[in-house]
Amino acid sequence: MVNYIEAIKKPFTNFKRLILGVIFFLPIPLIKYFTNIFALGYTYQYGLFSYQKNTEIPKWERVGKLWVNGFVASLIEFIYAIPILVIYFLIVGPRITNALQLGAISSYLSLFGYFKELGFITIGAMILILFIIFIGPIAKLRWIIFNKFKAGFEFKKIFRIIFSKNYFFAWLALTVIRMIFGLLLLFILFGSLSFNFMEEMEIDSAELVSFILHGTDLESALIINIIKWIIMIIFTALISFVMNCISFSIYGSIMRESNIS
């Protein structure tokens, strides 16, 4: 039986490893392409440990292996997304671009006509995107567990897992939780940050010159908003890291119980 409570508690049982995960999930320019994939590879270890009934917390070791795991898992996800890219670049994208080049009113009418014409294709593409999101975790986790690239594309075995009651309800619950956190972050972000400092504080040109020369309350407002941005980025990294750890812990248990190798 899947122990959901244990999966939720697990990432918080070692704060040092939790903090490292948050740091590696931060979108730091240039190095994020290494650190983010490295961190993803680490979160997949939660699924592997859960599959193996290993109750320990994964260690931040074997950096190269973790990065390769994260990179190959991302590659598998990209391959699944190729049909969506083909539909967009060959069918939908060019038509939208042509419509936008016709001007405001004509563009609106053309877009309406295109979407009406491409309605079934658009709906089909959206269903396909949802299916890729649905199948992705198990496809990636099979690569991590069996260490075989083809394991991520063994559809008969994957379908037997993803169409089980346990996986469907676990995936649905975790997806809803992610959406709630995402909406909450957006609400906090746009509800608390001040994007137009001069308008909010009614600063005229003389005050702006004074700020440039001597510094004024505008400087404090700017610093406060920068701090808010930093906090939001850190909080987003925390949620992403923890949700990944919890999700793959649960998915690993579901794969173990399915007894499909």
Backbone bond lengths (Angstrom), bond angles and torsions (degrees), N, CA, C in turn:
res aa  C-N    CA-C-N  psi(-1)  N-CA   C-N-CA  omega(-1)  CA-C   N-CA-C  phi
1 M - - - 1.469 - - 1.519 110.19 -
2 V 1.327 116.67 139.04 1.469 121.55 -179.40 1.529 109.56 -72.17
3 N 1.328 116.00 125.76 1.463 121.11 178.90 1.531 108.73 -94.21
4 Y 1.318 116.52 90.88 1.464 121.15 -175.68 1.528 111.68 -66.94
5 I 1.314 117.48 -38.83 1.467 121.31 -179.36 1.526 110.34 -62.32
6 E 1.324 116.19 -43.59 1.467 121.19 180.00 1.532 110.04 -64.01
7 A 1.331 116.56 -39.84 1.469 120.53 179.60 1.526 111.25 -64.31
8 I 1.333 116.78 -37.71 1.468 120.96 179.90 1.532 111.04 -70.33
9 K 1.321 116.43 -38.73 1.467 121.07 -177.46 1.526 112.70 -75.64
10 K 1.320 117.35 -27.88 1.461 121.83 -168.65 1.531 114.99 -55.86
11 P 1.350 119.99 -47.85 1.480 118.93 -177.87 1.526 113.52 -61.66
12 F 1.337 117.61 -22.23 1.471 121.33 -175.27 1.531 113.04 -93.85
13 T 1.325 116.55 3.53 1.466 119.22 -177.94 1.525 112.61 -85.45
14 N 1.315 116.88 -9.41 1.469 120.40 176.00 1.530 107.80 -140.58
15 F 1.346 116.22 97.28 1.461 120.69 -172.58 1.527 112.43 -69.45
16 K 1.320 117.78 -28.06 1.464 119.96 178.68 1.524 110.05 -63.53
17 R 1.321 116.93 -46.07 1.464 121.08 179.62 1.527 110.94 -71.24
18 L 1.325 115.90 -31.22 1.467 120.17 176.30 1.518 110.80 -65.27
19 I 1.317 117.16 -45.97 1.473 122.09 -179.81 1.530 110.31 -63.17
20 L 1.342 116.88 -41.60 1.463 120.08 177.37 1.528 110.76 -60.23
21 G 1.335 115.74 -40.86 1.462 120.07 178.96 1.516 111.95 -62.08
22 V 1.322 116.82 -42.62 1.472 121.12 178.47 1.525 110.33 -63.20
23 I 1.324 116.90 -42.82 1.471 121.07 179.97 1.524 110.67 -61.77
24 F 1.329 116.25 -45.44 1.468 119.90 -178.47 1.527 112.19 -70.91
25 F 1.332 117.77 -19.09 1.463 121.17 178.01 1.531 112.07 -87.07
26 L 1.326 117.66 -8.80 1.463 120.13 179.88 1.527 110.54 -66.41
27 P 1.339 117.90 138.75 1.474 121.17 -178.70 1.530 111.94 -79.38
28 I 1.320 116.62 64.16 1.465 121.22 -179.47 1.528 109.01 -76.31
29 P 1.338 118.28 125.45 1.475 120.72 -177.84 1.523 112.72 -52.59
30 L 1.311 115.51 145.84 1.461 125.57 176.62 1.530 112.72 72.69
31 I 1.343 118.16 -57.91 1.463 119.31 -174.86 1.521 113.03 -83.63
32 K 1.346 117.18 -8.80 1.468 119.18 -176.96 1.526 112.05 -63.41
33 Y 1.339 116.99 -26.69 1.457 119.34 -179.00 1.523 111.13 -69.09
34 F 1.311 116.64 -20.96 1.460 120.65 173.55 1.523 110.86 -93.10
35 T 1.326 116.47 -50.74 1.465 120.15 -173.72 1.524 112.49 -66.79
36 N 1.338 117.39 -40.81 1.472 119.46 -178.79 1.526 111.78 -65.60
37 I 1.340 116.60 -42.95 1.469 119.93 178.81 1.526 109.80 -67.14
38 F 1.335 116.62 -38.44 1.459 122.24 176.47 1.525 110.32 -59.49
39 A 1.342 116.59 -45.06 1.469 121.44 179.93 1.526 111.17 -66.59
40 L 1.335 117.17 -38.70 1.465 120.02 176.67 1.530 110.21 -61.32
41 G 1.333 116.08 -43.97 1.457 120.23 177.65 1.514 112.00 -58.48
42 Y 1.338 115.96 -35.52 1.465 120.04 177.92 1.530 111.01 -67.99
43 T 1.322 117.54 -43.49 1.471 119.66 -178.48 1.526 111.56 -64.23
44 Y 1.341 117.14 -29.80 1.463 119.68 177.57 1.529 111.10 -66.65
45 Q 1.344 116.67 -23.21 1.460 120.16 177.51 1.528 111.49 -63.67
46 Y 1.329 116.42 -28.28 1.466 120.01 175.81 1.531 109.90 -60.75
47 G 1.329 116.21 -39.92 1.458 120.08 177.55 1.520 112.05 -66.93
48 L 1.336 115.81 -41.05 1.467 120.35 178.61 1.530 110.99 -63.68
49 F 1.336 116.37 -46.28 1.459 120.36 179.98 1.530 110.95 -62.91
50 S 1.313 116.09 -40.87 1.457 120.46 179.78 1.522 110.52 -64.65
51 Y 1.316 116.50 -40.91 1.471 121.31 177.87 1.520 110.90 -62.10
52 Q 1.337 116.01 -36.28 1.463 121.58 -178.48 1.528 112.90 -87.47
53 K 1.316 117.32 2.90 1.472 122.83 -176.80 1.534 111.61 61.51
54 N 1.317 115.42 31.24 1.459 121.99 178.27 1.525 107.70 -91.20
55 T 1.328 117.65 114.72 1.471 121.63 -175.03 1.530 112.95 -85.82
56 E 1.336 117.50 -0.90 1.462 120.33 -179.61 1.531 110.72 -74.57
57 I 1.342 114.54 163.50 1.462 120.83 174.18 1.527 108.14 -89.54
58 P 1.331 118.97 130.14 1.472 119.60 178.92 1.524 111.83 -56.07
59 K 1.321 115.90 144.79 1.456 121.29 178.77 1.531 110.18 -94.75
60 W 1.325 114.95 152.56 1.461 120.50 175.51 1.535 107.95 -82.86
61 E 1.311 116.31 79.08 1.451 121.62 -179.46 1.525 109.36 -140.95
62 R 1.319 115.31 170.27 1.472 121.15 -176.77 1.526 109.44 52.71
63 V 1.330 113.87 61.43 1.469 121.56 -175.20 1.524 111.72 -54.44
64 G 1.331 116.40 -45.48 1.468 119.92 -178.70 1.508 112.43 -60.65
65 K 1.333 116.70 -42.12 1.458 121.37 -179.76 1.524 111.11 -65.25
66 L 1.341 116.49 -42.69 1.461 120.04 179.28 1.525 110.67 -62.92
67 W 1.341 116.69 -41.46 1.468 120.02 -179.47 1.528 110.72 -66.10
68 V 1.324 116.98 -43.49 1.468 120.66 179.11 1.529 109.94 -61.95
69 N 1.340 116.93 -42.45 1.465 120.15 177.97 1.524 111.13 -59.22
70 G 1.339 115.81 -45.19 1.461 120.28 179.85 1.513 111.96 -66.17
71 F 1.333 117.11 -40.35 1.464 121.43 -178.63 1.524 111.32 -67.37
72 V 1.326 116.67 -46.93 1.473 119.97 -179.03 1.525 110.81 -65.58
73 A 1.336 116.93 -38.69 1.470 120.30 176.99 1.528 110.42 -61.98
74 S 1.342 116.24 -40.59 1.475 120.24 177.59 1.523 110.55 -66.47
75 L 1.327 116.86 -36.03 1.466 121.22 177.92 1.532 110.42 -64.82
76 I 1.327 116.76 -41.85 1.472 120.85 177.61 1.527 109.78 -60.48
77 E 1.330 115.68 -44.13 1.462 120.19 178.97 1.521 110.72 -62.61
78 F 1.338 117.11 -39.05 1.469 121.17 178.97 1.525 110.91 -64.83
79 I 1.317 117.54 -41.63 1.466 121.06 179.68 1.528 110.53 -61.77
80 Y 1.319 116.32 -39.58 1.468 119.95 176.63 1.533 111.05 -63.77
81 A 1.341 116.59 -28.95 1.469 120.92 -176.68 1.527 113.07 -85.23
82 I 1.338 118.35 -7.48 1.465 121.40 -177.05 1.535 112.83 -55.64
83 P 1.340 120.13 -43.93 1.478 118.94 178.33 1.528 112.94 -56.79
84 I 1.333 117.37 -37.60 1.464 121.04 178.19 1.522 110.22 -64.82
85 L 1.333 116.88 -43.12 1.465 121.15 -179.91 1.527 110.66 -64.33
86 V 1.317 116.43 -39.16 1.472 120.50 179.26 1.522 110.31 -64.00
87 I 1.334 116.30 -45.92 1.469 120.68 179.17 1.518 110.58 -59.45
88 Y 1.326 116.99 -43.57 1.467 120.38 -176.77 1.526 111.46 -69.02
89 F 1.325 117.57 -53.17 1.462 120.83 -172.79 1.528 113.19 -71.50
90 L 1.323 117.71 -28.99 1.463 119.50 -176.93 1.521 113.73 -96.55
91 I 1.337 117.10 -24.60 1.472 118.65 -174.56 1.521 112.36 -120.40
92 V 1.327 116.95 -61.00 1.466 120.95 -172.21 1.524 112.43 -75.32
93 G 1.335 117.01 -49.51 1.465 121.57 -175.22 1.524 114.29 -54.04
94 P 1.344 118.92 -53.82 1.469 120.29 -178.76 1.528 113.29 -59.21
95 R 1.330 117.93 -36.55 1.466 120.69 -179.15 1.528 110.92 -69.23
96 I 1.332 117.44 -41.20 1.462 120.61 177.68 1.516 110.15 -64.78
97 T 1.328 117.31 -41.63 1.470 121.10 179.05 1.517 110.89 -61.50
98 N 1.329 117.28 -44.57 1.469 120.83 178.33 1.518 111.13 -61.87
99 A 1.335 116.41 -39.69 1.462 120.54 -179.37 1.523 110.81 -65.35
100 L 1.318 117.21 -41.59 1.465 121.01 -177.89 1.524 112.21 -68.40
101 Q 1.319 117.33 -22.03 1.457 121.25 -179.73 1.530 112.93 -81.50
102 L 1.326 117.26 -4.86 1.462 120.74 -176.37 1.520 113.52 -89.16
103 G 1.321 118.30 -5.56 1.459 120.83 -178.37 1.513 111.26 104.65
104 A 1.338 116.36 171.43 1.465 122.59 -171.45 1.524 113.30 -58.51
105 I 1.350 117.66 -63.35 1.472 120.55 -175.30 1.520 110.99 -69.53
106 S 1.318 115.07 -47.64 1.457 118.73 179.73 1.520 111.13 -61.86
107 S 1.337 114.66 -36.85 1.463 119.63 179.76 1.523 110.36 -62.79
108 Y 1.338 115.64 -44.13 1.468 119.88 -178.92 1.518 110.22 -61.52
109 L 1.336 116.18 -45.89 1.459 120.27 -179.04 1.523 111.34 -65.58
110 S 1.345 115.53 -39.46 1.463 119.23 -179.95 1.517 111.02 -67.33
111 L 1.341 115.71 -42.55 1.467 119.54 178.39 1.527 110.78 -60.29
112 F 1.355 115.39 -42.08 1.461 119.93 179.63 1.531 109.85 -60.91
113 G 1.335 114.98 -42.78 1.459 119.41 179.50 1.514 112.46 -66.09
114 Y 1.344 115.72 -40.98 1.458 119.59 179.69 1.523 111.70 -64.60
115 F 1.347 115.54 -44.45 1.461 118.81 -179.36 1.530 110.92 -66.01
116 K 1.347 115.19 -33.50 1.468 118.92 176.73 1.521 109.69 -67.29
117 E 1.340 114.59 -41.74 1.458 120.10 -179.91 1.528 111.42 -68.19
118 L 1.352 115.22 -39.18 1.460 120.58 -176.54 1.524 112.77 -97.58
119 G 1.319 116.40 19.08 1.457 120.11 -174.90 1.509 113.56 -53.53
120 F 1.344 116.41 -49.53 1.456 119.79 -177.68 1.522 111.18 -66.68
121 I 1.337 115.79 -35.85 1.467 119.24 178.55 1.518 110.33 -66.65
122 T 1.346 115.96 -42.53 1.463 120.44 179.66 1.524 111.46 -63.18
123 I 1.319 116.09 -46.05 1.471 120.37 178.62 1.526 110.36 -63.02
124 G 1.341 115.08 -42.42 1.463 119.38 178.53 1.516 111.83 -61.73
125 A 1.347 116.40 -40.21 1.462 120.66 179.45 1.523 110.88 -65.43
126 M 1.330 116.69 -39.62 1.465 120.61 179.46 1.531 111.02 -65.67
127 I 1.325 116.25 -40.15 1.466 120.37 177.02 1.524 110.15 -63.89
128 L 1.338 115.35 -40.05 1.463 120.23 179.81 1.527 110.87 -65.25
129 I 1.333 117.14 -40.26 1.469 121.16 177.24 1.528 110.09 -61.47
130 L 1.320 115.58 -45.52 1.467 120.10 179.31 1.528 110.65 -61.84
131 F 1.323 116.42 -38.84 1.465 120.10 -179.95 1.525 111.03 -67.38
132 I 1.338 116.84 -38.22 1.467 120.65 178.42 1.527 110.26 -64.22
133 I 1.337 116.58 -41.24 1.462 120.84 176.78 1.524 110.14 -63.64
134 F 1.326 115.92 -34.78 1.472 121.89 -178.06 1.525 111.61 -72.48
135 I 1.313 117.08 -41.45 1.460 121.40 -175.04 1.522 112.24 -86.27
136 G 1.354 116.74 -23.09 1.460 122.36 -172.81 1.520 116.11 -52.84
137 P 1.338 119.29 -50.63 1.471 119.80 -177.21 1.520 114.39 -56.62
138 I 1.328 117.85 -42.77 1.459 120.52 -178.66 1.526 110.97 -73.14
139 A 1.325 116.67 -38.05 1.472 119.81 177.81 1.528 110.10 -60.83
140 K 1.327 116.87 -44.20 1.470 120.53 179.78 1.523 111.37 -69.46
141 L 1.320 116.18 -40.01 1.457 120.03 -176.98 1.529 111.66 -68.41
142 R 1.315 116.90 -32.12 1.471 119.70 176.92 1.525 110.66 -65.09
143 W 1.327 117.14 -36.37 1.469 120.11 175.52 1.528 110.29 -64.51
144 I 1.327 116.87 -42.11 1.460 121.34 -178.73 1.531 110.85 -65.59
145 I 1.315 117.23 -43.53 1.471 121.66 -174.69 1.526 111.92 -74.03
146 F 1.319 117.40 -46.32 1.466 120.62 -173.94 1.527 112.91 -97.12
147 N 1.342 116.55 -7.40 1.467 122.13 176.61 1.537 112.30 55.58
148 K 1.332 114.84 35.89 1.461 121.30 177.25 1.524 108.31 -130.66
149 F 1.335 115.87 127.24 1.460 120.20 -177.82 1.520 111.34 -60.12
150 K 1.330 116.66 -40.28 1.471 120.43 -177.73 1.525 112.11 -66.65
151 A 1.344 117.12 -18.89 1.468 119.81 179.98 1.522 111.39 -63.15
152 G 1.340 116.21 -25.27 1.461 120.16 178.57 1.518 113.15 -76.34
153 F 1.344 116.93 -4.27 1.467 120.60 -177.81 1.529 112.53 -129.06
154 E 1.313 116.68 16.83 1.463 120.30 175.85 1.528 108.12 -83.87
155 F 1.319 114.78 82.90 1.457 122.04 -167.03 1.527 113.70 -61.68
156 K 1.317 117.40 -37.21 1.461 119.34 -178.77 1.529 110.69 -60.07
157 K 1.320 116.16 -44.13 1.470 121.04 -179.63 1.524 110.83 -72.32
158 I 1.330 116.16 -39.91 1.464 120.67 179.91 1.525 110.68 -63.97
159 F 1.340 116.36 -43.44 1.466 120.39 -179.06 1.528 111.74 -63.77
160 R 1.313 117.12 -35.39 1.468 120.05 179.07 1.534 111.05 -63.71
161 I 1.338 116.00 -28.76 1.465 119.67 179.55 1.521 110.80 -84.10
162 I 1.332 116.85 -49.22 1.470 119.16 -172.42 1.526 112.69 -71.41
163 F 1.334 117.61 -22.81 1.460 119.66 178.81 1.530 112.36 -94.46
164 S 1.336 115.54 13.11 1.460 119.44 174.17 1.527 109.33 -83.04
165 K 1.316 115.96 155.15 1.464 121.18 -178.95 1.527 111.26 -62.68
166 N 1.333 117.08 -41.43 1.463 120.87 -178.28 1.517 112.00 -60.10
167 Y 1.348 115.90 -46.91 1.463 119.24 -178.14 1.521 111.45 -68.22
168 F 1.328 116.73 -44.26 1.464 119.58 -176.71 1.525 111.57 -58.00
169 F 1.328 116.82 -49.01 1.464 119.08 -176.69 1.532 111.64 -71.88
170 A 1.334 117.23 -33.70 1.471 120.10 176.45 1.523 109.78 -65.63
171 W 1.337 116.58 -47.12 1.476 120.84 179.83 1.527 110.70 -62.20
172 L 1.321 117.06 -42.72 1.462 121.33 -179.13 1.528 110.31 -62.90
173 A 1.328 116.92 -46.44 1.464 120.71 -178.81 1.527 111.04 -63.84
174 L 1.328 117.35 -44.14 1.461 121.07 -179.32 1.532 111.13 -66.79
175 T 1.332 116.76 -37.10 1.474 120.36 178.33 1.521 110.88 -65.86
176 V 1.324 116.80 -42.47 1.467 120.88 178.00 1.525 110.47 -62.99
177 I 1.330 116.98 -42.30 1.468 120.71 179.33 1.532 110.44 -62.44
178 R 1.331 116.67 -42.62 1.470 120.35 177.52 1.526 110.68 -61.02
179 M 1.327 116.53 -42.76 1.468 120.49 179.84 1.523 111.11 -64.00
180 I 1.333 116.66 -40.17 1.467 120.25 179.11 1.521 110.54 -62.99
181 F 1.327 116.33 -45.64 1.462 120.35 177.89 1.525 110.84 -62.24
182 G 1.342 116.17 -40.68 1.461 119.73 179.21 1.518 112.48 -62.82
183 L 1.334 116.44 -44.79 1.460 120.47 178.34 1.526 111.20 -65.94
184 L 1.332 115.89 -37.42 1.461 120.13 178.57 1.525 110.98 -64.04
185 L 1.336 115.86 -41.83 1.467 119.79 178.69 1.522 111.20 -64.30
186 L 1.337 116.25 -41.79 1.466 119.93 178.21 1.526 111.07 -63.27
187 F 1.329 115.92 -41.89 1.470 120.06 179.69 1.527 110.77 -62.79
188 I 1.329 115.97 -45.19 1.463 119.87 179.77 1.522 110.43 -65.44
189 L 1.343 115.31 -42.01 1.462 120.51 -177.23 1.516 111.59 -62.38
190 F 1.330 117.12 -54.65 1.463 120.26 -175.58 1.518 112.30 -81.68
191 G 1.319 116.84 -12.92 1.458 119.30 177.80 1.504 113.68 -89.53
192 S 1.350 116.43 -18.55 1.463 118.60 -174.78 1.507 114.10 -115.43
193 L 1.355 117.43 -25.47 1.454 118.15 -176.70 1.519 111.80 -83.37
194 S 1.315 115.22 145.56 1.465 121.35 177.13 1.510 107.95 -104.99
195 F 1.333 116.05 111.50 1.445 119.33 -175.49 1.533 112.49 -90.71
196 N 1.312 116.69 -20.72 1.464 118.98 -178.98 1.528 107.92 -121.62
197 F 1.323 115.40 87.40 1.461 120.41 -174.51 1.519 112.46 -63.19
198 M 1.322 117.11 -43.87 1.462 120.75 -174.76 1.516 111.25 -66.13
199 E 1.347 116.59 -41.17 1.462 119.58 -179.58 1.519 110.77 -69.44
200 E 1.359 116.89 -42.27 1.452 120.66 -177.86 1.527 110.83 -64.01
201 M 1.337 116.77 -39.37 1.456 120.61 -175.75 1.530 112.28 -95.40
202 E 1.369 115.61 0.18 1.459 121.48 179.38 1.533 110.81 53.03
203 I 1.311 114.73 53.01 1.466 120.12 -179.15 1.522 109.14 -91.58
204 D 1.315 116.46 127.54 1.458 119.99 177.99 1.522 109.51 -91.98
205 S 1.332 115.81 -179.16 1.459 120.13 -175.07 1.523 112.26 -64.12
206 A 1.332 117.55 -35.25 1.461 120.61 -179.96 1.526 110.63 -65.11
207 E 1.349 115.62 -40.48 1.456 119.21 178.83 1.529 110.89 -68.15
208 L 1.361 115.63 -34.03 1.451 119.46 178.18 1.523 110.36 -64.81
209 V 1.332 116.62 -41.86 1.467 120.85 177.49 1.519 109.86 -62.86
210 S 1.343 115.82 -40.37 1.462 120.45 179.38 1.521 110.43 -63.42
211 F 1.335 115.02 -38.28 1.465 118.93 178.90 1.525 110.71 -64.29
212 I 1.348 115.77 -43.74 1.461 120.10 -178.61 1.526 110.69 -63.00
213 L 1.340 116.33 -38.44 1.469 120.59 -176.57 1.522 112.60 -82.86
214 H 1.314 116.67 -41.97 1.460 119.29 -170.83 1.530 114.19 -122.90
215 G 1.333 118.21 -21.37 1.460 120.48 -174.86 1.518 110.15 88.42
216 T 1.325 117.30 133.52 1.463 121.91 -179.70 1.522 109.37 -138.45
217 D 1.326 115.25 -161.17 1.467 119.93 178.87 1.520 111.76 -63.76
218 L 1.330 117.34 -21.68 1.466 120.44 178.11 1.523 110.32 -60.44
219 E 1.312 115.73 -36.57 1.459 120.43 179.14 1.531 110.52 -62.95
220 S 1.314 116.17 -42.47 1.462 120.51 178.66 1.522 110.98 -64.35
221 A 1.342 115.90 -42.20 1.464 120.29 179.05 1.521 110.75 -62.59
222 L 1.320 116.04 -40.80 1.453 120.93 -179.96 1.529 110.42 -64.60
223 I 1.323 116.51 -45.27 1.462 121.26 179.93 1.527 110.95 -62.27
224 I 1.333 116.13 -43.25 1.468 120.79 179.93 1.521 110.69 -60.43
225 N 1.332 116.54 -44.04 1.468 119.78 -179.08 1.519 111.58 -69.10
226 I 1.323 117.42 -34.58 1.463 120.30 176.58 1.522 109.81 -64.53
227 I 1.333 116.29 -42.42 1.463 120.89 178.07 1.530 110.14 -61.71
228 K 1.347 117.11 -40.69 1.458 120.98 178.37 1.528 110.80 -62.07
229 W 1.331 116.05 -42.80 1.469 120.42 178.22 1.520 110.77 -60.08
230 I 1.332 116.36 -45.43 1.464 121.29 -179.21 1.527 110.59 -61.56
231 I 1.339 116.09 -44.25 1.465 120.40 179.41 1.524 110.22 -61.71
232 M 1.328 116.83 -42.51 1.464 120.67 -179.49 1.525 111.01 -64.20
233 I 1.341 117.19 -40.44 1.463 121.34 179.94 1.526 109.98 -64.49
234 I 1.339 116.42 -43.72 1.466 120.81 179.33 1.527 110.50 -64.86
235 F 1.332 116.26 -42.56 1.464 120.34 -179.60 1.525 110.63 -64.73
236 T 1.340 117.17 -38.84 1.455 121.32 177.88 1.528 110.82 -63.37
237 A 1.341 116.17 -42.96 1.466 120.69 177.82 1.518 110.68 -62.59
238 L 1.337 116.57 -39.84 1.469 121.27 178.96 1.521 110.81 -62.12
239 I 1.325 116.80 -48.55 1.470 121.17 -179.27 1.526 110.42 -62.55
240 S 1.327 117.30 -44.27 1.468 121.16 -178.80 1.521 110.99 -62.19
241 F 1.323 116.01 -45.55 1.466 120.13 -178.27 1.524 110.93 -65.50
242 V 1.319 117.21 -49.51 1.467 121.34 -177.15 1.528 110.87 -63.70
243 M 1.337 117.38 -43.42 1.462 120.29 -179.14 1.525 111.30 -64.30
244 N 1.340 116.80 -36.95 1.462 119.68 176.79 1.528 111.03 -64.26
245 C 1.333 116.04 -45.00 1.469 120.06 179.55 1.525 111.01 -60.96
246 I 1.327 116.17 -47.20 1.472 120.45 -179.36 1.527 110.48 -63.81
247 S 1.336 116.38 -46.02 1.465 121.11 -177.07 1.523 111.44 -58.69
248 F 1.331 116.65 -48.97 1.465 118.47 -175.58 1.519 112.29 -75.09
249 S 1.333 117.42 -25.11 1.467 119.22 171.01 1.527 110.02 -61.45
250 I 1.315 116.15 -44.57 1.472 121.66 180.00 1.523 110.75 -68.03
251 Y 1.350 116.54 -45.64 1.465 120.04 -178.68 1.534 111.08 -64.27
252 G 1.343 116.58 -35.37 1.462 119.65 177.76 1.519 111.78 -63.36
253 S 1.328 115.93 -40.93 1.469 120.39 177.80 1.527 111.05 -64.99
254 I 1.330 115.47 -40.56 1.474 119.75 -179.86 1.533 109.89 -64.88
255 M 1.334 116.62 -40.64 1.466 119.54 177.90 1.525 111.14 -64.12
256 R 1.323 117.13 -40.00 1.462 120.57 179.28 1.531 110.49 -63.16
257 E 1.325 116.50 -43.63 1.468 120.75 -178.52 1.524 112.23 -69.68
258 S 1.340 116.43 -26.73 1.465 119.54 179.39 1.516 111.34 -69.66
259 N 1.351 115.45 -23.23 1.470 121.26 178.34 1.525 111.56 57.84
260 I 1.344 114.83 38.64 1.476 120.24 178.15 1.516 107.84 -114.63
261 S 1.317 117.35 119.84 1.468 121.62 -177.60 1.525 110.55 -112.02
